[in-house]
Amino acid sequence: MTLQCPRAYLGVRQDLLPTHWEIVSGRVPLRLKASQVQRGELLCIYQDEKGRSVGSVRRLAPGGYKCISDGAGSFRCRRGR
């Protein structure tokens, strides 16, 4: 299974994010900076036009799956044992 970070967003409300994603910090992310797996969560970090980190969104990794990130917004998840 492959999951993608939500596309860049500007002042989006929590209820407008794709299912299972939630805002961690920030308020006006503009474009994706990085992605990573951290403590069973998929984390997407966004930056402003000057390259500063300005926000992030996260979701729990799907139950029963082990996920890795390519660091650029994509997560590959395989069924774990």
N, C-alpha and C positions, 0 to 999 in steps of 0.2 A: 504494500500500500504506500502511496506517495501523498504527502500533504504539503501544501504551500502556505507561506505566510500571507495574511491578507494584503491586498494591494495597498499602496500608500493611501493614507487618508488624512483629511484635514478637519479637525474638530468634530469627528464623528461621535455620535452618542453610543453608549455601550450597547443598546438594543439594536443598533444597525450593523454591528460586527457580524461576520459569519458565525454560524452555530458553533458553540463550544469555545470561542475566543473571548477573552476579556482584557480590558485595559489594565495594565500594571501601573504605569506612570506616564506622565506627560499629557499634553492636551492637543498639540497640533503637529503630529508627525507628518513628514512630507514624503520621504522615500526610504526604502529599506536599506539598512546599513549592514546588518548581520543577523544570523540565526544560530541558535544553539539548543542543545538538550541539557536541562539542568534539573536535577532532583525529580525526574519523572515528568517534567513539564517541557513543552516545546515553547521556546522564547524567541520572539522577533523584535529586533531593536531598530528604531527608525532615527533618521537624522534630518536636520534642516539644510537649507541651501549652503550653509557655511561648513557643513560636515560635522556639526556638533550633535551628539546624541540628545534627542529631545523627547523620546517616548518609547514605550514598548507594549506589546500585547503578548498574551500567553494562553495556552490551553493544556490540559492534561494529555499525556500520551494515551492513545487508545488502550483500553484494558487488554492485557494479555499480549501486548506488542512491545518489542524493543526497538527504539528509534535512534537513528543517527542523523545529523544535519550535515549538509554540504557547506554550511557557513554563509550561504548566499540566498537563503529563503526557502529551501526545499528540505523536506524530511523524508527519509526512507524508513518505513516501519515494517518489521517482519514479526510474525507470530513467534513469541518466546516459549520456552519450556518451563 
